[in-house]
Amino acid sequence: MKKTKSQAVVEVTTDELPMHCPAPGSDLWDSHPRVFIPLNDTPEAACSYCGTVYKLVESKGGSDLKS
């Protein structure tokens, strides 16, 4: 039985768009095919392969983007 990872949340600023998963800097052994994350229409989206949640913020450190 395969262990599941705890769900990761990645904060993304508008200057990092378009965002893809695996994110830049991810380990090669732990990767999957590149998937672009649609943060233009919604402030939060999850990767369909690994479940990592990408959240659009104004700045890194937890401040949510206000539209």
PEMOJO-V536688 format. One record per backbone hydrogen bond with DSSP energy under -0.5 kcal/mol. NH is the residue of the N-H (numbers start at 0). CO is the residue of the C=O. Records with the same first field share a line. If there is no record, write none. Layout:
NH = CO ; CO
This chain:
9 = 52
10 = 8
11 = 54
15 = 12
16 = 13
18 = 36
20 = 34
25 = 22
29 = 26
30 = 27
34 = 20
36 = 18
37 = 35
38 = 36
44 = 53
46 = 51
50 = 46
52 = 7
53 = 44
54 = 9
55 = 42
56 = 11
57 = 62
58 = 62
62 = 58
63 = 61
64 = 55
66 = 64
